Every structure is written in C-alpha cells, then in structure tokens.
Amino acid sequence: MMGVRQGDAMIESLQIHPRSWLAFSLLALALLCGSPAHAIDAEKPFAVVALDGPLVVEQGGEGDLKLRYQVFKDHFIYRDMSSVRVVDAAGLEVSEATFPKGDRKFDRISDKEREIYATSFDVLLQLRSPRALQPGVHQLRLEARWQGCNAPKNYCLFPARQELIIPIRVAPAQTAPRGGPPALTTPPVPAVSFADLESASTYQEIDDEGKEHPVKARLFAEQGSFDPGSSFRLAVHLEQKEGWHTYWKSPGDIGLPTRIDWSLPAGWTAEAFEFPVPLRFDQEGIVSYGYDDQVMFFSEVSIPPDQEPGLVELSAEVNWLVCETSCIPGKAHLKHRINVVSDPPGQPLPGPRSPLFQHFSKQHPVAALDVSKLAFEALLSVSAVRPEQPFQAAVRVVPAAGVQLEAPQSVATWPAFTPISSLNGFVSEYSLTNQDDGSLLVKMEAEAFPLEEGEELPAGQLLGGLFQLLVDGEWVRTEVTVPVPWARQGEQVARSDSGLFAAKGSEQESADEVVAAGVSGDAPQSPGGHDGSAPISAAVPTPTPAEGGLLWMLLLAFVGGMLLNIMPCVLPVLTMKLYSLVEQRDISASERRTAGISYSAGIVASFLLLALAVVVLRVSFDQQVLWGFQFQYPAYVAGLAAIVWLFGLSLFGVFEVPALGANRAAEASAQEGASGYFLTGVFATLLATPCSAPFLGTGMGFAFSLPTAGVVLFFAVAGLGLAAPFLAIAMVPALYRFLPRPGAWMDAFKQLMGFTLVATTLWLVDVLMAQIGSERGIGFLAVLLVLSMSAWVFGRWGAPTRSIQSQLLALAAALLIAAVGAWAFLDLEMAEEPGVQGAEVAVDDLDFSEAIPWLPFAEQRLDELAGRTVFVDFTADWCLTCKVNERSILETARVRSAMDELGVVPMKADWTRKDPVITRWLKRYGKAGVPFYLVIPADRAQQTIPLPEVITADGVIEALRRG
C-alpha cells in the first residue's frame, strides 16, 4: 500500500513513495471517502467496529456506546490524529468520544514524544435520548478518523476515515415531552467555576416572597488581564432553571429575544454578539425557538492603544424573557473589572471559563460566504413592501456540481430551515421544497403591519432563515437573509418576474427591478440590542456550479499558464532557458527534446506538488487556500529569496554548481543535462505563483471548488501551459532557427539576467519585511550577506577544476558559514498586524490629488457607506501583477479624477498575510487569487460589478460610472 512518512502530525511533511500520479490520485480519493468496516490484515491494518449493539435507550434516559479501534500487529495509531465525529445524531444527544490513555513513543520525524495505540482499544461515547424523541429505531451515523503507521517499515499511511451506521432503539417513557432536540447534536456544556466572580458580576433577582428568578445572569471576560491595544471576548452567561427557556433572535410564535447593551469606557469598542443555534419548543402547537439550561453571548472588545494601566470597569444592561407555563421578564445590570497591564507576562493563560467560550463558539452558524459548496439566492416578490399588503420572500440553495445536498425535516421544516424575521409585520406560512435540479427552495408568505399616520418607514428589516443542511454528509449551519425595503408614499412598486415566485395577476406594471440580496450572514437586530455579524448587503451575482463547462475551464487554465511566461515573475527564467539553448546550439535534436521534456516535467511535477498541498490543507486541516497561498508564509518567501539570490550570484560568476569530482576542464564545461532543465522548471514554478495571468484566475478559481481529482487535473493543465512555449521550441526544429546565434553578446546578456534576479530578490525581501517587520527583515539581509560569502568560498576553492577533496571541503565550509549566519540572524516570526495610524479620515474629505487615499477593507463599513460607490482592490505585496496594475492604471490621473468626481470610496483588501475574510470574498466571486477588482454600487440592491482580469483605465472608469 502506498504510504507517507509522518512529521509532527502535519500532512505537509508527506514524502510520497515512487508511484504514478494516477495511482496516487485514485488512492487518495479512496482514503478520503472512507471505507466500510472490514477484517484487518497486513493490507488493511485498521478498522473501527461498534460493540454491545443494538443499544436501547429510554426516552429521557442515557446509555453508553463503545467503539473498538482494531489495530493489526506491528502497526500503531497516533492518538492526536484519532477522533470520532457525529455525522447525524438522529435526534439523540451524543457526547464527545473518550479515548483511553496510550503509550508514549518518541517519534523521530516530529522529534518529540507522541501518544500511540499499538493494540486494539475501545472508545466510549455517552448517548442521551431527549424526552421529545419518538420511540423506535434511530440510525446514528458516526465518522471515525485515524492515522496509522507500520512500525517495522517506519512509514505511515494517509489519514483515513470510516463511517459507521449504528441502530439505536429508543424505548417509550412515562413522562410527556417538553421541547424538541437541537438539529445538530452538541456536547454538554462544560462545567466551570464562577466562585471567583465579584458580586457585581452575578445577579439573580429574588421577589417579595423570597423566590428566586428562573435566570441567573453573569458577566465575565475570557481572561483577567490584557495589554493596551489588544482585544478580548466579553460574555453574558444566562443559567436557567430546569423547564424554563429564553429566546433566540427570531423567537417564533411567542417570546422576545435577549437584548444586551454594553457600557464601555471612552475609546473602547465592542463588536455585535451572535446568537447560538437554538432549540425548538412546541407547547400545545405554539412553536418557539430558544435555549434551556445555559446560553452564553459574547462580543469582541477592543482596548485603545493609549489606555492607561489599571483596573477598568465594564458593564452590561441585559434584558430577557423566560418562559415555562408562564413567562417572566428579567433584567440585570452587571459589572465586571479587568486589569489593563502595560507589560503582560507573555502569552495570556486560558481563564477558568475559557471552556465555555470554546463550547459556545462552536454553536454559532458559519458565515454563508464560507460555505464554498453552496450558492444562495435570496429575493422578494416586490421591489418594496406596502402596509397591509401581502408579499413573498424566497431563498434558493444551489449545490455545486457533484455536491450531495440533504435537508432533514423531522417536524415541519425543522431542522433544515428556521425562519428569521425582523419585519414590522408577520410571516403567515413558509415551506421548503426540493427542486428537480437538486436545489432547495424556501418560500415565505408575509404581510406588513399598518403604520400610524406620520410614522417613519421602518428600516433595517430582514427576512430569511437559519439553514441546517447535510452537505456531502457533513452538517452545515448558516443564515441567509434579504433586506425588506418599505415603499414611500407614491412610489411605484414593481413585482419580480423571477421564476421562484408563482405567477399572480397584478395591476402593477412589470419592471426589471428586482430586490435581490447577496448572501448575508447577518441576523435581525434585537430592539435596542445587537444582531451578530456585520452585514453584507450588496447584491452579488449567483455563481453557477460550472459556468462555461469543464473543457472551457481547462482551456482557460492552459492559456493562463502560457501567459504566465510573459509576466514579470517568470520571464527572466524563460529567457535564461532560451539562452542555454542558444549556448548549446550544436546539440542534437534528441538532446533538445530531452531538454524540453525535462523542463516541462519539472514544471508539471511542481504544479502537482502544489495541488497536493492544496488538497491536504483543505481536506485534512480545513484550511481555505487559493492561488499563491504559500507566499503568505514567511519561511517560503525567505527560502525563495535565498534561492533567487544564489541564482543571481551564479550568473555573475561568483560560483558554479558542478558535478562533484569533475576536475578536468572538459568535464567542467560539459553541456547542461536533464536534471538542470528539470530544476529550472521547478524554479520557474516557484516564481510563477505570485503572478496571476489573464484567464488563469477564472480557470483556477473554478478548480479550487472541485474535488481532489479536479484540483490535480487543473494544476497539471496549468503547468503544461506554462511549459508549452519552451517545449514547442525544443520539440519543433523549424522554430529553433528563429533563435539568435551564439556570440560574445551572451556573457553580457547572462550578467544582465543576473541583475533581474537581484531585483527579484529585493522585491521578495520587501514582501518579507511586510510580514515579519523591518527589524527582522534587516536580519534577513544579513543572512543574504552571509550566503554571498558562502557562495564566494565555494566558488573560490570548489571550482570545477579543483580536486574532489577540495570541492568537498569548500562545500562543507560554505554550508557551515551559511548555517552560522542563519542561526545568528534569521528570525521569521510573523510581526503583529499593524494598526490604523492617526485619526480616521471622513469619506467626504478624501484627497485624490496626489494618490488614491485607500481605506483598509472592512466588511462592517460597507453598510456604513451605503449610498456611496465603493471600489475594492484585492491585492498583496507579493503580487507583481497587482503592483503593475496599481501603478500603470489605478494610480493614473484619469482614474483618480473619476473616483473623486463620482464620490467613490476606495478600499484596499490586503491579502499579503492570511486573512479568512478576504479569502472568502475571493471565493465568493470564484477567484483563485489576486489581483481582483470589485465595484459595489451605491444602491446596495444592485448587483456588484466584478472587473475583468485584464483591466484598462477606460474599463475601470466605466464600471465606476455604472456603480
């Protein structure tokens, strides 16, 4: 079986055994998809089986489920790579899996001790049946994961997963149900201590008869002390007596959402808090959504950099409604003190209530923009609503090509869809249906309440819902809403002609105007409170799963790879290879073909390694990566800068790289072999990835949405495109005659190419300084100086005419000098994110006279800038194409004047460092990387305007005018 060596539990250290890429792809797909339980042997050394089945659990009762991990002899499993995930709890509550203690083993590759299981072992899960769960057999779906190794042969297999379907029989109980289960089973709330909280941080009202209020409220931070300029999470925790429950942001038929008003010192800011996913309560047909037992809401609070050290008091006004058979309002004014210290003692330790923050963080819906396998379309049946007139809202969920979408519905549309409404009106009914094309359609019937005479039109109202869906067998929870505008008196209201709404007769004229909302992760605001995530209300075009077809996208990837050859990243390398062909003009046709094939093989192999890194990071570590992602890691940038610098020195003649032992002049001047061309292909790929050529962004953007095999295919095709020009010249003799004849000019040309590599090194150092800071960047310049000395030593005493002993000694001395220099000067720790300096400039005061006054991109500012056109430049310091476009097009006087004249607000989304927000915006528009340019219209109901990959000043100005 194909294997890989394991390093520090990180898949990026994989070293693939020599097998064909096709076999590797098929095996990887098989392992990622999992396999059924089987008898273990040397070929299939691991499996997971359920014990003690079938299990019987009484309604409201508990039971234990045991899983046995089977381990074949001479094999072992890493503890830190083993887990059990609930795929479908079938209404049951399932605890986290409890793994036994393993044996400690020193792992030579990761250079540390790790816990392993060398024999079969059992894992325990606790099950609980809610009282509301119907009696009968329920199919519990689990997924067991592991990574195992062969001890005698010292290699590890790919991480594997196995799905288990376990029947659980729920027996009837005598007591009646009170409320419904959550859609997606969550582990129990961890037990923590509140004993150290001050009395002002905890409140539970006691009435005149001495009875305690059903809710105890607490206010606390995740840690106790913080430094100026930092941020922390501040939480309100509500603990409810058994049988009582508070309410979600959209309570349903009855209830009010919890409201929190923060009171913070001047200069302090708090982000909006999010509501966790609720439970469903059905009491005599009255359906509501909320929380029993415990619930916690928290906000990210930022401390100003100039905050004086000392104790600082924070407070919160909390209002709630709690119900059982009757409802009681509650209110608490809570205070909590934190310590601001000027010199914190290193990394803050987790506070005593950190487990609560970790637990409730996992209960928040993910932003819809992060759901890469689904597209959402949300719209209203009318352009604006009028009082006492019915209308509809519709949300369509479209899976990407090949994605399996399931909408579990145990009661009505629960849990697949839960309505969200902040409408000054009511939702009379709603439905969820599966469409013939595999999509889901939610339709909501609503009506607005009448307004009092002279009453202002409501604003900021939303309709939509919480989706809890199975996407390729995994639960996804996200919220999608659409803004609800109200019609002013005398305003024409147009009815949508979208096919999502059933045709209805109307005296109103049809119009093209359709209120189309973009995918929104926001929730309706609670009265006087906060909703949660920042709104994203600009309309976006709904991406199609495979617009243009697979073959068309492959063609775009190939053409984009070809065009990379004329981008500033790759052109010097291609020129150097053509130079080598000119220098060796007298070689045979077969040798030229060997050169072309070797160079192409180096490129394609490098692209396939990139594809492997993308797949492993995406599948095993749930990382979102796009084209050029490796340039966001300082170690990669530094390593590439050192390689380019050494290449440049070699072109200046500081040293040569001979085959050791070639001590005769004839051997020293031998022609470049296949290995040299292969390595140059690798070098060309390293320099190609910060560039995005025309057509490449569209083709590779589609590739990043595909399964594993699709990613590998697209990367291979793009690599072939990059190799195509050199391969054509090497393979077609007729093209070879167009190359110049060798002569004295070639030495000068070689040194000129050396200057291009020195310039490339300076650019890479500039990128590195933006990541690690100028002080550490100066240290890296010292490393380059030491590398230069190492190269000189090797060139002086390790020349090809020297003996093998001299060459070896020179190489050892050069490596020693380089190692000492790296030890003394190299520090690649990422610098802290630079904050915004100085006072914030009002958008009306932006000065375009000398340069574009870029504002940092921030989602929450988009709604603040409603009514103003926003131009967003998605860029990175390591993207040469971005810099060329900015200087030659965006920063021209024509474009700046147009922005100033049209009142455009320019925002820069800097992707130099890893930024998940910018990543999901790029994925939202199907882009593989930067550059990307977007115009968000002043009227947020209009569709945003993505600019084409090849921009011109006229094209940018036209898009700005349309916005």
Long-range contacts (C-beta under 8 A, 24 or more apart in sequence): 1-27, 1-43, 1-157, 2-27, 2-158, 3-150, 3-153, 3-155, 3-156, 3-157, 3-158, 4-155, 4-156, 4-157, 4-158, 5-109, 5-154, 5-155, 5-156, 6-78, 6-107, 6-109, 6-110, 6-147, 6-149, 6-156, 7-109, 7-110, 8-107, 8-109, 8-110, 8-111, 8-112, 9-78, 9-80, 9-81, 9-110, 9-114, 9-147, 11-159, 11-616, 11-617, 11-620, 11-621, 12-613, 12-616, 12-617, 13-109, 14-612, 14-616, 16-612, 17-155, 21-608, 21-712, 21-716, 25-708, 25-709, 25-712, 27-158, 28-158, 28-615, 28-708, 29-707, 29-708, 29-709, 31-157, 31-158, 31-159, 31-160, 31-161, 32-158, 32-161, 32-619, 32-708, 34-143, 34-160, 34-161, 34-162, 34-163, 35-160, 35-162, 36-162, 36-163, 37-162, 37-164, 40-70, 40-71, 40-72, 41-72, 42-72, 45-71, 45-72, 45-75, 45-148, 45-150, 46-70, 46-71, 46-72, 46-75, 46-77, 46-146, 46-148, 46-160, 47-162, 48-144, 48-146, 48-162, 48-164, 49-164, 50-164, 50-166, 51-122, 53-166, 53-167, 54-137, 54-166, 54-167, 54-168, 54-169, 55-127, 55-166, 55-168, 55-169, 56-168, 56-169, 56-170, 56-171, 57-92, 57-127, 57-128, 57-129, 57-168, 57-169, 57-170, 57-171, 58-129, 58-170, 58-171, 58-172, 58-173, 59-129, 59-130, 59-131, 59-133, 59-135, 59-170, 59-171, 59-172, 59-173, 59-175, 59-177, 60-129, 60-130, 60-131, 60-173, 60-175, 61-128, 61-129, 61-171, 61-173, 62-126, 62-127, 62-128, 62-129, 63-126, 63-127, 63-128, 63-168, 64-124, 64-125, 64-126, 64-127, 65-94, 65-124, 65-125, 65-126, 65-127, 65-140, 65-166, 65-168, 66-122, 66-123, 66-124, 66-125, 67-97, 67-122, 67-123, 67-125, 67-142, 67-144, 67-164, 68-120, 68-121, 68-122, 68-123, 69-117, 69-120, 69-121, 69-122, 69-123, 69-144, 69-146, 70-120, 71-117, 71-118, 71-119, 71-120, 71-121, 71-148, 74-150, 74-151, 74-152, 75-118, 75-148, 75-149, 75-150, 75-151, 76-105, 76-116, 76-117, 76-118, 76-148, 76-149, 76-151, 77-116, 77-117, 77-146, 77-147, 77-148, 77-149, 78-114, 78-115, 78-116, 78-146, 78-147, 78-148, 78-149, 79-114, 79-115, 79-116, 79-117, 80-114, 80-115, 81-145, 81-146, 81-147, 81-159, 82-117, 82-144, 82-145, 82-146, 82-147, 83-144, 83-145, 84-123, 84-125, 84-142, 84-143, 84-144, 84-145, 85-142, 85-143, 85-145, 86-140, 86-141, 86-142, 86-143, 86-184, 86-185, 87-141, 87-142, 87-143, 87-163, 87-473, 87-474, 87-475, 88-139, 88-140, 88-141, 88-408, 88-470, 88-475, 89-140, 89-184, 89-185, 90-138, 90-139, 90-140, 90-141, 90-168, 91-129, 91-130, 91-133, 91-134, 91-138, 91-181, 91-410, 92-127, 92-128, 92-129, 92-130, 92-133, 92-138, 92-140, 92-168, 92-170, 92-181, 92-185, 93-127, 93-128, 93-129, 93-130, 93-181, 93-182, 93-185, 93-186, 93-188, 94-125, 94-126, 94-127, 94-140, 94-142, 94-185, 94-187, 95-125, 95-126, 95-127, 95-187, 95-188, 96-125, 96-187, 97-123, 97-124, 97-125, 98-123, 98-124, 98-125, 99-123, 118-151, 127-168, 129-170, 130-177, 130-179, 130-180, 130-181, 131-173, 131-175, 131-176, 131-177, 131-178, 132-177, 132-178, 132-179, 132-180, 132-181, 132-282, 133-170, 133-177, 133-181, 134-170, 135-170, 135-171, 135-172, 136-169, 136-170, 137-167, 137-168, 137-169, 137-170, 138-167, 138-168, 138-169, 138-170, 139-165, 139-166, 139-167, 139-168, 140-165, 140-166, 140-167, 140-168, 141-165, 141-166, 141-473, 142-166, 159-620, 163-473, 178-243, 178-281, 178-283, 179-245, 179-279, 179-280, 179-281, 179-282, 179-283, 179-292, 180-279, 180-280, 180-281, 180-282, 180-411, 180-414, 181-279, 181-280, 182-277, 182-278, 182-279, 182-415, 183-277, 183-408, 183-414, 183-415, 183-416, 183-468, 183-475, 183-477, 184-277, 184-415, 184-468, 184-475, 184-477, 186-359, 186-362, 186-363, 187-359, 189-293, 189-294, 189-356, 189-359, 190-355, 190-356, 190-359, 192-352, 192-353, 192-355, 192-356, 193-352, 194-218, 194-220, 194-353, 196-352, 197-336, 198-335, 198-336, 198-337, 200-334, 200-335, 200-336, 201-334, 201-335, 201-336, 202-334, 203-332, 203-333, 203-334, 205-330, 205-332, 212-241, 213-322, 213-328, 213-330, 214-240, 214-241, 214-244, 214-322, 214-324, 214-328, 214-330, 215-239, 215-240, 215-241, 215-244, 215-246, 215-320, 215-322, 215-330, 217-318, 217-330, 217-332, 217-334, 218-334, 219-314, 219-315, 219-316, 219-334, 219-335, 219-336, 220-336, 220-353, 221-301, 221-314, 221-336, 221-338, 221-351, 222-298, 222-350, 222-351, 222-353, 222-354, 222-357, 223-348, 223-349, 223-350, 223-351, 223-354, 224-338, 224-339, 224-351, 225-338, 225-339, 225-340, 225-341, 225-344, 225-348, 226-303, 226-338, 226-339, 226-340, 226-341, 226-344, 226-348, 227-303, 227-340, 227-341, 227-342, 227-343, 227-344, 228-303, 228-304, 228-305, 228-306, 228-307, 228-309, 228-340, 228-342, 229-303, 229-304, 229-305, 229-307, 229-835, 230-302, 230-303, 231-300, 231-301, 231-302, 231-303, 232-300, 232-301, 232-303, 232-338, 233-298, 233-299, 233-300, 233-301, 233-357, 234-262, 234-270, 234-298, 234-299, 234-301, 234-314, 234-316, 234-336, 235-296, 235-297, 235-298, 235-353, 235-356, 235-357, 236-260, 236-273, 236-296, 236-297, 236-298, 236-316, 236-318, 236-334, 237-294, 237-295, 237-296, 237-356, 238-291, 238-294, 238-295, 238-296, 238-318, 238-320, 239-293, 239-294, 240-291, 240-292, 240-293, 240-294, 240-295, 240-322, 242-292, 242-293, 243-292, 243-324, 244-292, 244-322, 244-323, 244-324, 245-279, 245-281, 245-290, 245-291, 245-292, 245-322, 245-323, 245-324, 246-290, 246-291, 246-295, 246-320, 246-321, 246-322, 247-288, 247-289, 247-290, 247-291, 247-320, 247-321, 248-275, 248-278, 248-289, 248-290, 248-291, 249-275, 249-420, 249-523, 249-524, 249-526, 249-531, 249-532, 250-289, 250-418, 250-419, 250-420, 250-421, 250-422, 250-523, 250-524, 251-288, 251-289, 251-290, 252-281, 252-287, 252-288, 252-289, 252-419, 253-286, 253-287, 253-288, 254-286, 254-288, 254-323, 254-327, 255-288, 255-289, 255-290, 255-321, 255-323, 255-327, 256-320, 256-321, 256-329, 257-526, 257-529, 258-295, 258-297, 258-318, 258-319, 258-320, 258-526, 258-529, 259-318, 259-319, 259-320, 259-526, 259-527, 259-528, 259-529, 260-297, 260-299, 260-316, 260-317, 260-318, 260-529, 260-530, 261-316, 261-317, 261-528, 261-529, 262-299, 262-301, 262-314, 262-315, 262-316, 263-314, 263-315, 263-316, 263-317, 264-301, 264-314, 265-307, 265-312, 265-314, 267-304, 267-306, 267-307, 268-301, 268-302, 268-303, 268-304, 268-307, 268-314, 269-301, 269-302, 270-299, 270-300, 270-301, 270-302, 271-299, 271-300, 271-301, 271-534, 272-299, 272-530, 272-531, 272-532, 272-533, 272-534, 273-297, 273-298, 273-299, 273-530, 273-532, 274-364, 274-365, 274-523, 274-531, 274-532, 274-533, 275-523, 275-532, 276-360, 276-363, 276-364, 277-363, 277-364, 277-365, 277-466, 277-468, 277-477, 278-418, 280-411, 280-414, 280-415, 280-418, 282-411, 287-412, 288-323, 289-418, 295-360, 296-356, 296-357, 296-360, 298-357, 298-360, 299-530, 303-340, 305-835, 307-340, 308-340, 309-340, 309-341, 309-342, 310-339, 310-340, 311-337, 311-338, 311-339, 311-340, 312-337, 312-338, 312-339, 312-340, 313-337, 314-338, 319-528, 364-532, 365-466, 365-477, 365-478, 365-479, 365-521, 366-476, 366-477, 366-478, 367-478, 367-521, 367-533, 367-920, 368-478, 368-479, 368-480, 368-519, 368-520, 368-521, 369-519, 369-521, 369-536, 369-920, 369-921, 369-923, 369-924, 370-478, 370-624, 370-916, 370-920, 371-471, 371-476, 371-478, 372-400, 372-624, 372-705, 372-923, 373-399, 373-400, 373-403, 373-471, 373-472, 373-476, 373-705, 374-398, 374-399, 374-400, 374-403, 374-405, 374-469, 374-471, 374-476, 375-400, 375-519, 375-542, 375-543, 375-544, 375-545, 376-480, 376-519, 376-542, 377-500, 377-516, 377-542, 378-464, 378-480, 378-481, 378-482, 378-516, 378-517, 378-518, 378-519, 378-520, 379-482, 379-496, 379-498, 379-500, 379-514, 379-515, 379-516, 379-517, 380-463, 380-482, 380-484, 380-496, 380-515, 381-495, 381-496, 381-498, 381-501, 382-493, 382-494, 382-495, 382-496, 382-515, 383-485, 383-487, 383-493, 383-494, 383-495, 383-496, 383-511, 383-513, 383-514, 383-515, 384-485, 384-486, 384-487, 384-488, 384-491, 384-493, 384-515, 385-425, 385-448, 385-484, 385-485, 385-486, 385-487, 385-493, 386-448, 386-486, 386-487, 386-493, 387-448, 387-449, 387-450, 387-451, 388-447, 388-448, 388-449, 388-450, 389-447, 389-448, 390-428, 390-445, 390-446, 390-447, 391-446, 391-447, 391-448, 392-443, 392-444, 392-445, 392-446, 392-501, 393-443, 393-444, 393-446, 393-463, 393-464, 393-482, 393-484, 394-441, 394-442, 394-443, 394-444, 394-498, 394-500, 394-501, 395-441, 395-442, 395-464, 395-465, 395-480, 395-482, 396-435, 396-439, 396-440, 396-441, 396-442, 396-500, 397-439, 397-440, 397-441, 397-442, 397-467, 397-469, 397-480, 398-437, 398-438, 398-439, 398-542, 398-545, 399-438, 399-439, 399-471, 399-545, 400-545, 400-705, 401-545, 401-546, 402-707, 403-471, 403-472, 404-470, 404-471, 404-472, 404-473, 405-438, 405-439, 405-440, 405-469, 405-470, 405-471, 406-469, 406-470, 406-471, 407-432, 407-434, 407-440, 407-469, 407-470, 408-468, 408-469, 408-470, 413-442, 415-468, 416-440, 416-467, 416-468, 416-469, 417-442, 417-465, 417-466, 417-467, 417-468, 418-465, 418-466, 418-468, 419-444, 419-463, 419-464, 419-465, 420-462, 420-463, 420-464, 420-465, 420-466, 420-479, 420-481, 420-523, 420-524, 421-446, 421-462, 421-463, 421-524, 422-460, 422-461, 422-462, 422-463, 422-524, 422-525, 423-448, 423-461, 423-462, 423-463, 423-484, 424-448, 424-449, 424-458, 424-461, 425-449, 427-463, 430-465, 440-469, 441-500, 443-500, 443-501, 448-486, 457-486, 457-488, 458-486, 459-486, 460-525, 461-486, 461-524, 462-520, 462-522, 462-523, 462-524, 464-520, 478-521, 479-520, 479-521, 479-522, 479-523, 480-519, 480-520, 481-517, 481-520, 481-522, 481-523, 481-524, 482-515, 482-517, 482-520, 483-515, 483-517, 483-537, 483-940, 483-941, 485-515, 485-941, 515-941, 516-941, 516-943, 517-941, 518-944, 519-924, 534-859, 534-860, 534-862, 534-863, 535-859, 535-860, 535-862, 535-863, 536-859, 536-862, 537-862, 537-863, 537-866, 537-940, 538-862, 538-936, 538-937, 538-940, 538-944, 539-940, 539-941, 539-942, 539-943, 539-944, 540-924, 540-925, 540-943, 540-944, 541-943, 541-944, 541-946, 543-924, 543-925, 543-926, 545-705, 546-702, 547-702, 553-698, 553-699, 553-702, 553-703, 553-714, 554-699, 554-713, 554-714, 554-717, 555-699, 556-695, 556-696, 556-698, 556-699, 557-695, 557-696, 557-699, 557-700, 557-703, 557-714, 557-717, 557-718, 557-721, 558-699, 558-717, 558-718, 558-720, 558-721, 558-724, 559-694, 559-695, 559-696, 559-699, 559-721, 560-693, 560-694, 560-695, 560-696, 560-697, 560-698, 560-699, 560-700, 560-718, 560-721, 561-693, 561-696, 561-717, 561-718, 561-719, 561-720, 561-721, 561-722, 561-723, 561-724, 562-693, 562-721, 562-722, 562-724, 562-725, 563-693, 563-694, 563-695, 563-696, 563-721, 564-688, 564-691, 564-693, 564-696, 564-721, 564-722, 565-722, 565-725, 566-693, 567-688, 567-691, 567-693, 567-880, 567-881, 568-691, 568-880, 568-881, 568-884, 569-687, 569-688, 569-689, 569-690, 569-691, 569-880, 570-684, 570-687, 570-688, 570-691, 570-722, 572-687, 572-753, 572-756, 572-757, 572-760, 573-680, 573-683, 573-684, 573-687, 574-684, 574-725, 574-726, 575-753, 576-651, 576-680, 576-753, 577-677, 577-680, 577-684, 577-726, 578-726, 578-729, 578-739, 579-746, 579-749, 579-750, 579-753, 580-672, 581-729, 581-730, 581-736, 581-739, 582-739, 582-740, 582-741, 582-742, 582-746, 583-742, 583-746, 584-671, 584-672, 585-739, 585-741, 585-742, 587-671, 589-733, 591-671, 592-730, 592-731, 592-736, 593-730, 593-731, 594-674, 594-677, 595-672, 595-674, 595-677, 595-730, 596-677, 596-726, 596-727, 596-729, 596-730, 596-731, 597-674, 597-727, 597-730, 598-674, 598-675, 598-676, 598-677, 598-678, 598-681, 599-677, 599-678, 599-680, 599-681, 599-684, 599-723, 599-726, 599-727, 599-730, 600-681, 600-719, 600-720, 600-723, 600-726, 600-727, 601-678, 601-681, 602-677, 602-678, 602-679, 602-680, 602-681, 602-682, 602-683, 602-684, 602-685, 603-681, 603-682, 603-684, 603-685, 603-719, 603-720, 603-722, 603-723, 604-681, 604-716, 604-719, 604-720, 604-723, 605-678, 605-681, 605-682, 606-681, 606-682, 606-685, 606-686, 606-719, 607-685, 607-715, 607-716, 607-718, 607-719, 607-722, 608-712, 608-715, 608-716, 608-719, 610-685, 610-689, 610-715, 611-711, 611-712, 611-714, 611-715, 611-716, 612-712, 614-704, 614-711, 614-715, 615-708, 615-711, 615-712, 619-708, 624-916, 624-919, 624-920, 624-923, 625-704, 626-701, 626-704, 626-919, 626-922, 626-923, 626-927, 626-928, 626-929, 627-689, 627-692, 627-696, 627-697, 627-700, 627-704, 627-928, 627-929, 628-689, 628-690, 628-692, 628-876, 628-878, 628-879, 628-929, 628-930, 629-914, 629-929, 630-689, 631-689, 631-690, 631-767, 631-876, 631-878, 632-771, 632-911, 632-912, 632-913, 632-914, 634-768, 634-771, 634-772, 634-828, 634-829, 634-830, 635-828, 637-764, 637-767, 637-768, 637-771, 637-878, 638-768, 638-780, 638-783, 638-826, 638-828, 640-686, 640-687, 640-764, 641-761, 641-764, 641-765, 641-768, 641-780, 641-784, 642-783, 642-784, 642-787, 643-683, 643-686, 644-687, 644-757, 644-760, 644-761, 644-764, 645-757, 645-758, 645-761, 645-784, 645-787, 645-788, 646-787, 646-791, 647-683, 647-757, 648-754, 648-755, 648-757, 648-758, 648-760, 648-761, 649-754, 649-788, 649-791, 650-791, 651-750, 651-751, 651-753, 651-754, 651-757, 652-751, 652-754, 653-751, 653-795, 654-788, 654-791, 654-792, 654-795, 655-791, 655-792, 655-794, 655-795, 655-798, 656-795, 656-799, 656-800, 658-798, 658-799, 658-800, 658-807, 660-804, 660-807, 660-808, 660-811, 661-804, 661-807, 662-800, 663-800, 663-801, 663-802, 663-803, 663-804, 663-807, 664-801, 665-800, 665-801, 667-800, 668-799, 668-800, 668-801, 669-800, 681-723, 684-722, 685-719, 685-722, 687-760, 688-722, 690-876, 690-878, 690-879, 690-880, 691-879, 691-880, 691-881, 692-879, 692-881, 692-928, 692-929, 692-930, 692-931, 692-949, 693-881, 694-949, 694-950, 695-949, 696-928, 696-949, 697-927, 697-928, 697-929, 697-932, 697-949, 698-926, 698-949, 699-928, 700-928, 700-929, 701-922, 701-925, 701-926, 701-927, 701-928, 702-926, 703-928, 704-923, 704-928, 705-923, 705-926, 763-880, 764-878, 766-877, 767-877, 767-878, 767-912, 770-877, 770-912, 771-830, 771-831, 771-912, 771-913, 772-827, 772-828, 772-829, 772-830, 772-831, 773-831, 776-827, 776-828, 776-829, 776-831, 779-825, 779-826, 779-827, 780-825, 780-826, 780-828, 782-821, 782-824, 782-825, 783-821, 783-822, 783-825, 783-826, 785-821, 786-817, 786-818, 786-820, 786-821, 786-822, 786-825, 787-818, 787-821, 789-817, 789-821, 790-814, 790-815, 790-817, 790-818, 790-821, 793-817, 830-913, 833-913, 843-868, 843-905, 846-900, 846-905, 846-906, 848-896, 848-897, 848-899, 848-900, 849-896, 851-891, 851-896, 852-890, 852-891, 852-895, 852-896, 852-899, 852-906, 853-906, 854-906, 854-907, 854-908, 855-905, 855-906, 855-907, 855-908, 856-907, 856-908, 856-910, 857-907, 857-908, 857-909, 857-910, 857-918, 858-907, 859-917, 861-907, 862-936, 862-940, 863-940, 865-905, 866-938, 866-940, 867-938, 868-903, 868-904, 868-905, 868-938, 869-902, 869-903, 869-904, 869-905, 869-935, 869-936, 869-937, 869-938, 869-960, 869-963, 870-904, 870-905, 870-906, 870-907, 870-935, 870-936, 871-899, 871-904, 871-905, 871-906, 871-907, 871-933, 871-934, 871-935, 871-936, 871-956, 871-960, 871-963, 872-907, 872-908, 872-909, 872-933, 872-934, 872-935, 872-936, 873-906, 873-907, 873-908, 873-909, 873-931, 873-933, 874-909, 874-911, 874-918, 874-921, 874-922, 874-927, 874-930, 874-931, 874-932, 874-933, 874-934, 875-908, 875-909, 875-910, 875-911, 875-930, 875-931, 876-910, 876-911, 876-912, 876-930, 877-910, 877-912, 878-912, 879-911, 879-929, 879-930, 879-931, 881-931, 882-930, 882-931, 885-931, 885-951, 889-951, 889-952, 889-953, 889-956, 890-956, 892-953, 894-953, 894-957, 895-953, 895-956, 895-957, 898-956, 898-957, 898-960, 898-961, 899-960, 902-960, 902-961, 902-963, 904-960, 904-963, 935-959, 935-960, 935-962, 935-963, 936-963, 937-962, 937-963, 938-963
